[in-house]
Amino acid sequence: MDALFSKMVKSGKTTYFLDVKEAKNNTKYLNITASSPSREDPKKFAKRSVALFSNAADEFVEALHEAVEHMKA
């Protein structure tokens, strides 16, 4: 499935991928994937991802903004 939008953010050994995709029912969603070297085998990567659908996007962005503000405090 091709992404409608993609952005890559590197932070140390971790790379974050933000991909906007479209589900089979035409609903758009954001897939956020974190990829970092595996602890067991540094030649392999461990990936973790979460899907965020558009109906929860505004609330998620607000919560994320609050979390970032607490990190900066």
Contacts in CASP RR format, 6 or more apart in sequence:
PFRMAT RR
TARGET T0000
AUTHOR 0000-0000-0000
METHOD contacts of the structure
MODEL  1
MDALFSKMVKSGKTTYFLDVKEAKNNTKYLNITASSPSREDPKKFAKRSV
ALFSNAADEFVEALHEAVEHMKA
1 21 0 8 1.000
1 22 0 8 1.000
2 21 0 8 1.000
3 19 0 8 1.000
3 20 0 8 1.000
3 21 0 8 1.000
4 20 0 8 1.000
4 21 0 8 1.000
4 22 0 8 1.000
4 28 0 8 1.000
5 18 0 8 1.000
5 19 0 8 1.000
5 20 0 8 1.000
6 17 0 8 1.000
6 18 0 8 1.000
6 19 0 8 1.000
6 20 0 8 1.000
7 17 0 8 1.000
7 18 0 8 1.000
8 15 0 8 1.000
8 16 0 8 1.000
8 17 0 8 1.000
8 18 0 8 1.000
9 15 0 8 1.000
9 16 0 8 1.000
9 18 0 8 1.000
10 16 0 8 1.000
13 36 0 8 1.000
13 37 0 8 1.000
14 34 0 8 1.000
14 35 0 8 1.000
14 36 0 8 1.000
15 34 0 8 1.000
15 35 0 8 1.000
15 36 0 8 1.000
16 32 0 8 1.000
16 33 0 8 1.000
16 34 0 8 1.000
16 35 0 8 1.000
17 31 0 8 1.000
17 32 0 8 1.000
17 33 0 8 1.000
17 35 0 8 1.000
18 30 0 8 1.000
18 31 0 8 1.000
18 32 0 8 1.000
19 30 0 8 1.000
19 31 0 8 1.000
19 33 0 8 1.000
20 28 0 8 1.000
20 29 0 8 1.000
20 30 0 8 1.000
20 31 0 8 1.000
21 28 0 8 1.000
21 29 0 8 1.000
21 30 0 8 1.000
21 31 0 8 1.000
22 28 0 8 1.000
22 29 0 8 1.000
23 29 0 8 1.000
23 53 0 8 1.000
27 53 0 8 1.000
27 54 0 8 1.000
28 53 0 8 1.000
28 54 0 8 1.000
29 51 0 8 1.000
29 52 0 8 1.000
29 53 0 8 1.000
29 54 0 8 1.000
30 51 0 8 1.000
30 52 0 8 1.000
30 57 0 8 1.000
31 49 0 8 1.000
31 50 0 8 1.000
31 51 0 8 1.000
31 52 0 8 1.000
32 49 0 8 1.000
32 50 0 8 1.000
32 51 0 8 1.000
32 52 0 8 1.000
33 47 0 8 1.000
33 48 0 8 1.000
33 49 0 8 1.000
34 47 0 8 1.000
34 48 0 8 1.000
34 49 0 8 1.000
35 45 0 8 1.000
35 46 0 8 1.000
35 47 0 8 1.000
36 45 0 8 1.000
36 46 0 8 1.000
37 44 0 8 1.000
37 45 0 8 1.000
37 46 0 8 1.000
38 44 0 8 1.000
38 45 0 8 1.000
38 46 0 8 1.000
39 46 0 8 1.000
52 60 0 8 1.000
END
